[in-house]
Amino acid sequence: MKSKKLLAMLLCLSMVFGLAACGGGTQGTSESPAGGSESPAAGTESPAPESETPSGEAAVDPDSIDDNMTSDDGTYQVAFVTDVGQLKDKSFNQGTYDGVKLYAAANNLSYKYYQPANANEATDDDRFDAMQAAVDGGADVVVCAGYLQEAALKRAAIANPDTKFVFVDGYPLSDDSGNVLTNVAGIAFMEEQAGYLAGYAAVKDGFTELGFSGGGGGTNPACCRFGYGYIQGANAAAAEDGVTVNMNYSWEYGSTFSASPELQTMISGWYANGTEIVFACGGSMFQSISAAASANDGYVIGVDVDQSGESEVVVTSAMKGLADAVQWAVAHVYDGTWDDIGGTATSLGVADNAVALPTTDEAWRFETFSVEKYEELYQQMVDGTLVVDADYTVLDDPETATDWSNVVLNII
């Protein structure tokens, strides 16, 4: 069993690699990403690196920026509507809101978050009400996190054509007549690439009993891409090493992305029966999975942001540049270039330094798989030598779902 390494690290602000192209302030240019998208309309932009303060200094740790500011006039220019789960989930919601806070703080703008009523039981009406409250509260731009926002966001965008909406983990939306809503910018990520990196690295480090526990009940495209990439990476590494990997793969108890006793019990059972490491792919689900790992001498792969600071059982995290992408998108509202992203799909991957594993000394906890070998693998994705399939629907077909050369896939 691998030795557990102590840590002394705060949650990093988003990505180890700065995202390419324009600055996070109100000036800058943008470049075109090399990657494609599962959406018919490919993106044409790359996101910003870390935002800057008005003085030009690097932005502070987002955790040091107050979550609840009070504006002098009672209005809030940059708004955030949360996905299901907690705001401070150390994952998707928090990473997205970090981008809102960082951009607003760097540019002397007011900001506020809105959580739909009824928590994990929120309806489309609850989400719309939160969005409308943000608009009524003076928002120039409303950042909406998660694919569950689609129906409410469509309604809010139609009702408020002068307000800009950033749809994170989203795509272009159209009205009932088929007209594209140009006040909505869809920002998505190539999670299959991050998942591949995590699965490959885990197997190369000696793990052969793997697990995947995903959020959204198998209907969340982002989580589905993470999971499908994870299987591909594990299979490739196992094939290279001539070993067979066993993997439990489940969407059970993850429909609301929440921690639960049921989820913790299931994952504890996996560890008790030999599973060594589980990819915790679902926001606050991490709490249950990491607790199960701690109780059973198991290990965890985090998601969305570097989660190494949350538990010593975290070996790595499949990250995507949420905070940087939000800053980049919001900047388009204030620098007059919204037309470049409004009504289009932007998909960000390794070519944009938008997905990665953390490589700091504190976060890199692999014992035999080196940063140098990881960087070689990453470069293969960048230059196109290695292409990761994004069509996770192959897992829906019983004839193809478990057809892997070196992975015995147990779909639960």
C-alpha positions as CSV (number, residue, x, y, z in Angstrom):
1,M,0.0,0.0,0.0
2,K,1.3,3.4,-0.8
3,S,2.4,5.7,2.0
4,K,0.2,8.7,2.7
5,K,2.0,12.0,2.3
6,L,1.2,15.0,4.6
7,L,0.1,18.2,3.0
8,A,0.2,21.9,3.7
9,M,-1.6,23.5,0.8
10,L,-4.6,25.7,0.2
11,L,-6.9,25.1,-2.7
12,C,-5.1,26.5,-5.8
13,L,-6.9,29.2,-7.6
14,S,-7.7,27.2,-10.6
15,M,-5.1,25.6,-12.9
16,V,-1.4,24.9,-12.5
17,F,-1.0,26.0,-16.1
18,G,-2.2,29.5,-17.0
19,L,-4.8,29.5,-19.7
20,A,-3.6,31.0,-23.0
21,A,-4.4,34.3,-24.6
22,C,-5.9,37.6,-23.5
23,G,-5.5,39.0,-20.0
24,G,-8.2,38.9,-17.4
25,G,-8.6,42.6,-17.2
26,T,-10.7,44.8,-19.5
27,Q,-8.2,44.9,-22.3
28,G,-6.7,42.1,-24.5
29,T,-6.8,40.0,-27.5
30,S,-7.8,36.4,-28.0
31,E,-6.6,33.4,-29.9
32,S,-8.4,30.5,-31.5
33,P,-8.2,27.1,-29.7
34,A,-6.9,24.1,-31.5
35,G,-9.4,21.7,-30.0
36,G,-12.8,20.8,-31.2
37,S,-16.2,20.3,-29.5
38,E,-19.0,17.8,-29.4
39,S,-21.2,20.7,-30.3
40,P,-21.9,21.4,-34.0
41,A,-20.5,24.9,-33.6
42,A,-16.8,24.9,-32.7
43,G,-15.4,27.5,-30.4
44,T,-13.2,30.2,-31.6
45,E,-11.6,31.6,-28.5
46,S,-9.1,30.8,-25.8
47,P,-9.4,31.9,-22.2
48,A,-7.3,34.3,-20.1
49,P,-4.6,33.5,-17.7
50,E,-4.9,34.7,-14.1
51,S,-6.6,38.1,-13.8
52,E,-4.7,41.1,-12.7
53,T,-5.4,43.7,-10.1
54,P,-5.8,47.3,-11.3
55,S,-2.1,47.9,-10.3
56,G,-1.0,45.0,-12.6
57,E,-0.1,42.6,-9.8
58,A,-1.2,39.0,-9.9
59,A,-4.7,38.3,-8.4
60,V,-4.9,37.3,-4.8
61,D,-6.0,33.9,-3.6
62,P,-9.8,33.8,-4.3
63,D,-10.4,32.5,-0.8
64,S,-9.2,35.8,0.6
65,I,-11.9,37.7,-1.4
66,D,-15.2,37.9,0.5
67,D,-18.0,35.7,-0.8
68,N,-20.6,38.3,0.3
69,M,-19.7,41.9,-0.7
70,T,-22.0,44.9,-0.1
71,S,-22.2,47.4,-2.9
72,D,-22.7,51.1,-2.1
73,D,-25.8,51.4,-4.3
74,G,-27.2,48.0,-3.7
75,T,-26.7,46.7,-7.2
76,Y,-24.3,43.9,-8.3
77,Q,-22.7,43.9,-11.7
78,V,-21.3,40.4,-12.0
79,A,-23.6,37.7,-10.7
80,F,-23.3,34.0,-10.2
81,V,-26.1,31.4,-10.1
82,T,-25.0,28.2,-8.5
83,D,-25.4,24.7,-9.6
84,V,-26.8,22.0,-7.2
85,G,-24.7,21.4,-4.1
86,Q,-23.0,23.9,-1.8
87,L,-21.3,27.1,-2.9
88,K,-18.2,26.1,-1.1
89,D,-18.0,22.6,-2.5
90,K,-14.2,22.8,-3.2
91,S,-15.1,21.8,-6.7
92,F,-17.4,23.0,-9.5
93,N,-19.4,25.7,-7.8
94,Q,-16.5,27.1,-5.9
95,G,-14.1,27.1,-8.8
96,T,-16.7,28.9,-11.0
97,Y,-17.4,31.5,-8.4
98,D,-13.7,32.0,-7.8
99,G,-13.6,33.3,-11.4
100,V,-16.4,35.8,-10.7
101,K,-14.7,37.1,-7.6
102,L,-11.3,37.3,-9.1
103,Y,-12.5,39.3,-12.2
104,A,-14.7,41.6,-10.1
105,A,-12.1,42.3,-7.5
106,A,-9.4,43.0,-10.2
107,N,-11.7,45.4,-12.0
108,N,-13.5,47.2,-9.1
109,L,-16.9,45.7,-10.0
110,S,-19.6,44.6,-7.5
111,Y,-20.5,40.9,-7.4
112,K,-23.0,38.5,-5.8
113,Y,-24.0,34.9,-5.9
114,Y,-27.6,33.5,-6.0
115,Q,-28.6,30.1,-5.0
116,P,-31.9,28.7,-6.4
117,A,-34.5,27.9,-3.8
118,N,-35.1,24.3,-2.6
119,A,-31.4,23.4,-2.8
120,N,-30.9,20.0,-4.5
121,E,-34.6,19.8,-5.3
122,A,-34.5,23.1,-7.2
123,T,-36.9,23.3,-10.2
124,D,-36.5,25.2,-13.4
125,D,-38.7,27.9,-11.9
126,D,-36.4,28.2,-8.9
127,R,-33.4,28.6,-11.2
128,F,-35.2,31.2,-13.3
129,D,-36.1,33.1,-10.2
130,A,-32.5,33.2,-9.1
131,M,-31.4,34.4,-12.6
132,Q,-34.1,37.1,-12.7
133,A,-33.2,38.2,-9.2
134,A,-29.6,38.7,-10.5
135,V,-30.8,40.7,-13.5
136,D,-33.2,42.8,-11.3
137,G,-30.2,43.3,-8.9
138,G,-28.3,45.2,-11.6
139,A,-26.2,42.4,-13.2
140,D,-24.5,43.2,-16.5
141,V,-23.6,39.5,-16.8
142,V,-24.9,36.4,-15.1
143,V,-22.6,33.4,-14.8
144,C,-24.7,30.2,-14.6
145,A,-23.0,26.9,-13.6
146,G,-24.0,23.5,-14.9
147,Y,-26.1,21.8,-17.6
148,L,-29.2,21.7,-15.3
149,Q,-29.5,25.5,-15.9
150,E,-30.5,25.1,-19.6
151,A,-34.2,25.5,-19.5
152,A,-34.2,28.3,-17.0
153,L,-31.3,30.1,-18.7
154,K,-33.1,29.9,-22.1
155,R,-36.1,31.6,-20.5
156,A,-34.0,34.2,-18.7
157,A,-32.0,35.1,-21.8
158,I,-35.2,35.6,-23.8
159,A,-36.8,37.7,-21.1
160,N,-33.7,39.8,-20.6
161,P,-32.0,40.4,-24.1
162,D,-29.8,43.2,-22.8
163,T,-28.2,41.0,-20.1
164,K,-25.3,38.7,-21.0
165,F,-25.2,35.1,-19.7
166,V,-22.2,32.8,-19.4
167,F,-23.3,29.2,-19.5
168,V,-20.5,27.1,-17.8
169,D,-20.4,23.5,-18.9
170,G,-22.9,24.7,-21.5
171,Y,-23.5,25.3,-25.2
172,P,-25.4,27.7,-27.4
173,L,-29.1,28.1,-26.8
174,S,-32.0,29.0,-29.2
175,D,-35.5,30.4,-28.7
176,D,-38.6,28.5,-29.6
177,S,-38.3,29.7,-33.3
178,G,-34.8,28.3,-33.6
179,N,-33.0,31.7,-33.4
180,V,-29.7,31.5,-31.6
181,L,-29.7,33.5,-28.4
182,T,-26.6,35.8,-28.9
183,N,-26.7,37.0,-25.3
184,V,-25.6,33.5,-24.1
185,A,-22.0,32.2,-24.4
186,G,-21.6,28.5,-23.9
187,I,-18.3,27.5,-22.3
188,A,-17.4,23.8,-22.2
189,F,-14.3,21.7,-21.5
190,M,-12.7,18.6,-23.0
191,E,-13.1,16.6,-19.8
192,E,-12.3,13.4,-21.6
193,Q,-8.7,14.6,-21.9
194,A,-8.4,15.3,-18.1
195,G,-10.0,11.9,-17.3
196,Y,-7.6,10.1,-19.6
197,L,-4.6,11.8,-17.9
198,A,-5.9,10.7,-14.5
199,G,-6.6,7.1,-15.5
200,Y,-3.3,6.7,-17.3
201,A,-1.3,8.2,-14.5
202,A,-3.0,6.0,-11.8
203,V,-2.3,2.8,-13.7
204,K,1.3,3.8,-14.5
205,D,1.8,4.4,-10.7
206,G,0.8,0.8,-10.0
207,F,-2.9,1.0,-9.2
208,T,-4.8,-1.9,-10.8
209,E,-8.1,-1.9,-8.8
210,L,-9.9,1.3,-9.8
211,G,-13.2,3.0,-9.3
212,F,-15.3,5.8,-10.8
213,S,-18.2,7.4,-9.0
214,G,-19.9,10.1,-11.1
215,G,-22.4,12.8,-10.5
216,G,-25.6,13.6,-12.4
217,G,-26.9,10.1,-12.7
218,G,-25.1,9.5,-16.0
219,T,-26.9,12.4,-17.7
220,N,-24.3,15.1,-17.1
221,P,-22.1,15.4,-20.3
222,A,-19.1,16.8,-18.4
223,C,-19.0,13.9,-15.9
224,C,-19.7,11.4,-18.7
225,R,-16.7,12.8,-20.6
226,F,-14.5,12.6,-17.5
227,G,-15.5,9.0,-16.9
228,Y,-15.1,7.8,-20.4
229,G,-11.7,9.4,-20.7
230,Y,-10.7,7.8,-17.4
231,I,-11.4,4.3,-18.8
232,Q,-9.5,5.1,-22.0
233,G,-6.4,6.3,-20.1
234,A,-6.4,3.3,-17.7
235,N,-6.8,0.9,-20.6
236,A,-3.9,2.5,-22.6
237,A,-1.5,2.4,-19.6
238,A,-2.5,-1.2,-18.7
239,A,-2.0,-2.3,-22.3
240,E,1.5,-0.7,-22.4
241,D,2.4,-2.5,-19.1
242,G,0.8,-5.8,-20.0
243,V,-1.5,-5.8,-17.0
244,T,-5.3,-6.1,-16.5
245,V,-7.1,-3.4,-14.5
246,N,-10.4,-3.9,-12.8
247,M,-12.7,-0.9,-12.5
248,N,-16.0,-0.3,-10.7
249,Y,-18.0,2.3,-12.6
250,S,-21.1,3.8,-11.1
251,W,-23.6,6.7,-11.2
252,E,-25.4,5.5,-8.1
253,Y,-26.2,8.1,-5.4
254,G,-24.8,10.9,-7.5
255,S,-27.8,12.4,-9.2
256,T,-27.7,15.6,-7.0
257,F,-23.9,15.7,-6.7
258,S,-24.3,15.5,-2.9
259,A,-22.5,13.7,-0.1
260,S,-24.7,11.0,1.4
261,P,-24.4,8.0,3.8
262,E,-25.5,5.7,1.0
263,L,-22.7,6.8,-1.3
264,Q,-20.1,6.5,1.5
265,T,-21.4,3.0,2.3
266,M,-21.1,1.9,-1.3
267,I,-17.6,3.3,-1.8
268,S,-16.5,1.8,1.5
269,G,-17.7,-1.6,0.2
270,W,-15.6,-1.1,-2.9
271,Y,-12.5,-0.4,-0.9
272,A,-13.2,-3.3,1.5
273,N,-13.3,-5.6,-1.6
274,G,-10.0,-4.5,-3.1
275,T,-10.6,-1.2,-4.9
276,E,-7.4,1.0,-4.4
277,I,-8.4,4.3,-5.8
278,V,-11.7,6.0,-6.8
279,F,-12.2,9.0,-9.2
280,A,-14.6,11.2,-7.2
281,C,-16.3,13.0,-10.1
282,G,-19.2,15.0,-8.7
283,G,-18.8,18.1,-6.5
284,S,-19.8,17.4,-2.9
285,M,-19.8,13.7,-3.5
286,F,-16.0,14.1,-2.8
287,Q,-16.8,14.3,0.9
288,S,-18.3,10.9,1.1
289,I,-15.8,9.3,-1.1
290,S,-12.8,10.8,0.7
291,A,-14.2,9.7,4.0
292,A,-14.6,6.2,2.8
293,A,-11.0,6.2,1.5
294,S,-9.7,7.5,4.8
295,A,-11.5,4.8,6.7
296,N,-10.2,2.0,4.4
297,D,-6.7,3.1,3.6
298,G,-7.8,3.9,0.1
299,Y,-7.0,6.8,-2.3
300,V,-9.0,9.3,-4.3
301,I,-8.7,11.3,-7.6
302,G,-10.3,14.7,-7.3
303,V,-12.1,16.6,-10.0
304,D,-12.5,20.1,-11.5
305,V,-9.9,21.8,-9.2
306,D,-6.9,20.7,-7.3
307,Q,-8.4,19.0,-4.3
308,S,-5.1,17.9,-2.7
309,G,-5.6,20.4,0.0
310,E,-8.8,18.7,1.1
311,S,-7.4,15.3,2.1
312,E,-4.2,13.4,2.3
313,V,-5.9,10.6,0.4
314,V,-6.0,12.6,-2.8
315,V,-3.3,11.4,-5.2
316,T,-4.2,13.8,-8.1
317,S,-7.1,15.8,-9.5
318,A,-8.5,15.9,-13.0
319,M,-8.7,19.7,-13.3
320,K,-10.3,22.1,-15.7
321,G,-9.7,25.9,-15.7
322,L,-13.0,27.1,-14.3
323,A,-11.9,30.3,-12.7
324,D,-9.7,31.4,-15.6
325,A,-12.4,30.6,-18.2
326,V,-15.0,32.6,-16.3
327,Q,-12.7,35.6,-16.1
328,W,-12.0,35.3,-19.8
329,A,-15.7,35.2,-20.7
330,V,-16.7,38.0,-18.4
331,A,-13.9,40.2,-19.8
332,H,-15.7,40.0,-23.1
333,V,-18.7,41.8,-21.6
334,Y,-16.6,44.8,-20.5
335,D,-14.1,45.1,-23.3
336,G,-16.7,45.3,-26.0
337,T,-16.0,41.9,-27.7
338,W,-19.0,39.9,-26.5
339,D,-20.0,39.3,-30.1
340,D,-16.9,37.1,-30.4
341,I,-18.4,34.5,-28.0
342,G,-22.1,35.3,-27.7
343,G,-24.3,32.6,-29.4
344,T,-21.3,30.3,-30.0
345,A,-19.8,27.2,-28.4
346,T,-16.3,27.4,-26.9
347,S,-14.7,24.1,-26.0
348,L,-11.4,24.2,-24.1
349,G,-8.8,21.4,-23.8
350,V,-5.1,20.7,-23.6
351,A,-4.4,22.9,-26.6
352,D,-5.6,25.8,-24.4
353,N,-3.9,24.6,-21.2
354,A,-7.5,24.3,-19.9
355,V,-7.4,20.8,-18.6
356,A,-4.6,19.1,-16.6
357,L,-3.3,17.3,-13.6
358,P,-1.7,19.5,-10.8
359,T,2.1,19.2,-10.9
360,T,3.2,21.2,-7.8
361,D,5.3,19.3,-5.2
362,E,2.4,19.4,-2.8
363,A,-0.2,18.0,-5.2
364,W,1.9,15.5,-7.1
365,R,1.6,12.3,-5.0
366,F,2.4,9.6,-7.5
367,E,5.3,7.5,-6.4
368,T,6.6,6.0,-9.6
369,F,4.9,8.0,-12.4
370,S,7.0,11.1,-12.9
371,V,6.0,14.7,-13.8
372,E,8.4,14.3,-16.8
373,K,6.5,11.3,-18.1
374,Y,3.2,13.1,-17.5
375,E,4.4,16.1,-19.5
376,E,5.4,13.9,-22.4
377,L,1.9,12.4,-22.4
378,Y,0.3,15.9,-22.2
379,Q,2.4,17.1,-25.2
380,Q,1.2,14.1,-27.2
381,M,-2.3,15.4,-26.7
382,V,-1.3,18.9,-27.6
383,D,0.3,18.0,-30.9
384,G,-2.4,15.5,-31.9
385,T,-0.3,12.3,-31.6
386,L,-2.7,11.1,-28.9
387,V,-6.4,11.7,-29.5
388,V,-9.0,10.9,-26.8
389,D,-12.4,9.9,-27.9
390,A,-15.2,12.1,-26.5
391,D,-18.2,10.0,-27.6
392,Y,-19.1,8.5,-24.3
393,T,-22.4,7.1,-25.7
394,V,-20.4,3.9,-26.5
395,L,-20.9,3.1,-22.8
396,D,-24.7,3.0,-23.4
397,D,-24.5,0.0,-25.7
398,P,-24.1,-3.3,-23.8
399,E,-22.2,-4.7,-26.8
400,T,-19.4,-2.1,-26.6
401,A,-19.5,-0.8,-23.0
402,T,-17.3,-3.5,-21.6
403,D,-15.2,-4.2,-24.7
404,W,-11.8,-3.1,-23.4
405,S,-8.5,-4.9,-24.1
406,N,-7.0,-4.4,-20.6
407,V,-9.9,-3.1,-18.4
408,V,-12.5,-5.4,-16.8
409,L,-15.3,-2.8,-16.5
410,N,-18.0,-3.5,-13.9
411,I,-20.8,-1.0,-14.5
412,I,-22.9,-0.7,-11.4
